[in-house]
């Protein structure tokens, strides 16, 4: 941890993670499709899951709930932020 002099609160420091594709994209696409087929807004449901880790955001249809649990959320968020900012 790094101590933040301005707020008196420690800042959590995360290590860089390997962002090579490990099947995460394929899993997300399958979950996305299952949510669409069941009539949900897939983006909102996936974001809800990522933020809360509550699997009930994801339907059981076609095994989507089990699939999404295979994803490392920290790694996914790291990849998303890097991609959004266009940095390595």
Contact map, one row per residue, 1 for C-alpha under 8 A:
1110000001111000000000000000000000000000000000000000000000000000000000000000000000000000
1111000001111000000000000000000000000000000000000000000000000000000000000000000000000000
1111100111100000000000000000000000000000000000000000000000000000000000000000000000000000
0111111111100000000000000000000000000000000000000000000000000000000000000000000000000000
0011111110000000000000000000000000000000000000000000000000000000000000000000000000000000
0001111100000000000000000000000000000000000000000000000000000000000000000000000000000000
0001111110000000000000000000000000000000000000000000000000000000000000000000000000000000
0011111111000000000000000000000000000000000000000000000000000000000000000000000000000000
0011101111100000000000000000000000000000000000000000000000000000000000000000000000000000
1111000111110000000000000000000000000000000000000000000000000000000000000000000000000000
1111000011111000000000000000000000000000000000000000000000000000000000000000000000000000
1100000001111100000000000000000000000000000000000000000000000000000000000000000000000000
1100000000111110000000000000000000000000000000000000000000000000000000000000000000000000
0000000000011111000000000000000000000000000000000000000000000000000000000000000000000000
0000000000001111100000000000000000000000000000000000000000000000000000000000000000000000
0000000000000111110000000000000000000000000000000000000000000000000000000000000000000000
0000000000000011111000000000000000000000000000000000000000000000000000000010010000000000
0000000000000001111100000000000000000000000000000000000000000000000000000010000000000000
0000000000000000111110000000000000000000000000000000000000000000000000000010011000000000
0000000000000000011111000000000000000000000000000000000000000000000000000000000000000000
0000000000000000001111111000000000000000000000000000000000000000000000000000000000000000
0000000000000000000111111000000000000000000000000000000000000000000000000000000000000000
0000000000000000000011111110000000000000000000000000000000000000000000000000000000000000
0000000000000000000011111111000000000000000000000000000000000000000000100001000000000000
0000000000000000000011111111100000000000000000000000000000000000000000000000000000000000
0000000000000000000000111111110000000000000000000000000000000000000000000000000000000000
0000000000000000000000111111111000000000000000000000000000000000001100100000000000000000
0000000000000000000000011111111100000000000000000000000000000000000100000000000000000000
0000000000000000000000001111111110000000000000000000000000000000000000000000000000000000
0000000000000000000000000111111111000000000000000000000000000001000000000000000000000000
0000000000000000000000000011111111100000000000000000000001000001101100000000000000000000
0000000000000000000000000001111111110000011001000000000000000000000000000000000000000000
0000000000000000000000000000111111111000010000000000000000000000000000000000000000000000
0000000000000000000000000000011111111100000000000000000000101101000000000000000000000000
0000000000000000000000000000001111111111110010000000000001101000000000000000000000000000
0000000000000000000000000000000111111111110000000000000000000000000000000000000000000000
0000000000000000000000000000000011111111000000000000000000000000000000000000000000000000
0000000000000000000000000000000001111111000000000000000000101000000000000000000000000000
0000000000000000000000000000000000111111100000000000000000000000000000000000000000000000
0000000000000000000000000000000000111111110010000000000000000000000000000000000000000000
0000000000000000000000000000000000110011111110000000000000000000000000000000000000000000
0000000000000000000000000000000110110001111111000000000000000000000000000000000000000000
0000000000000000000000000000000100000000111111100000000000000000000000000000000000000000
0000000000000000000000000000000000000000111111110000000000000000000000000000000000000000
0000000000000000000000000000000000100001111111111000000011000000000000000000000000000000
0000000000000000000000000000000100000000011111111100000011000000000000000000000000000000
0000000000000000000000000000000000000000001111111110000000000000000000000000000000000000
0000000000000000000000000000000000000000000111111111110010000000000000000000000000000000
0000000000000000000000000000000000000000000011111111111111000000000000000000000000000000
0000000000000000000000000000000000000000000001111111100000000000000000001000000000000000
0000000000000000000000000000000000000000000000111111100000000000000000000000000000000000
0000000000000000000000000000000000000000000000011111110000000000000000000000000000000000
0000000000000000000000000000000000000000000000011111111000000000000000000000000000000000
0000000000000000000000000000000000000000000000011001111110000000000000000000000000000000
0000000000000000000000000000000000000000000000001000111111000000100010000000000000000000
0000000000000000000000000000000000000000000000001000011111100000100000000000000000000000
0000000000000000000000000000000000000000000011011000011111100000000000000000000000000000
0000000000000000000000000000001000100000000011001000001111110001100100000000000000000000
0000000000000000000000000000000001100100000000000000000111111011100000000000000000000000
0000000000000000000000000000000000000000000000000000000001111111110000000000000000000000
0000000000000000000000000000000001100100000000000000000000111111100000000000000000000000
0000000000000000000000000000000001000000000000000000000000011111000000000000000000000000
0000000000000000000000000000000000000000000000000000000000111111111000000000000000000000
0000000000000000000000000000011001000000000000000000000001111111111100000000000000000000
0000000000000000000000000000001000000000000000000000001101111011111110000000000000000000
0000000000000000000000000000000000000000000000000000000000010011111111000000000000000000
0000000000000000000000000010001000000000000000000000000000000011111111100000000000000000
0000000000000000000000000011001000000000000000000000000001000001111111100000000000000000
0000000000000000000000000000000000000000000000000000001000000000111111110000000000000000
0000000000000000000000000000000000000000000000000000000000000000011111110000000000000000
0000000000000000000000010010000000000000000000000000000000000000001111111001000000000000
0000000000000000000000000000000000000000000000000000000000000000000011111111000000000000
0000000000000000000000000000000000000000000000000100000000000000000000111111100000000000
0000000000000000000000000000000000000000000000000000000000000000000000011111110000000000
0000000000000000111000000000000000000000000000000000000000000000000000011111111000000000
0000000000000000000000010000000000000000000000000000000000000000000000111111111100000000
0000000000000000000000000000000000000000000000000000000000000000000000001111111110000000
0000000000000000101000000000000000000000000000000000000000000000000000000111111111000000
0000000000000000001000000000000000000000000000000000000000000000000000000011111111100000
0000000000000000000000000000000000000000000000000000000000000000000000000001111111110000
0000000000000000000000000000000000000000000000000000000000000000000000000000111111111000
0000000000000000000000000000000000000000000000000000000000000000000000000000011111111111
0000000000000000000000000000000000000000000000000000000000000000000000000000001111111111
0000000000000000000000000000000000000000000000000000000000000000000000000000000111111100
0000000000000000000000000000000000000000000000000000000000000000000000000000000011111110
0000000000000000000000000000000000000000000000000000000000000000000000000000000001111111
0000000000000000000000000000000000000000000000000000000000000000000000000000000001101111
0000000000000000000000000000000000000000000000000000000000000000000000000000000001100111
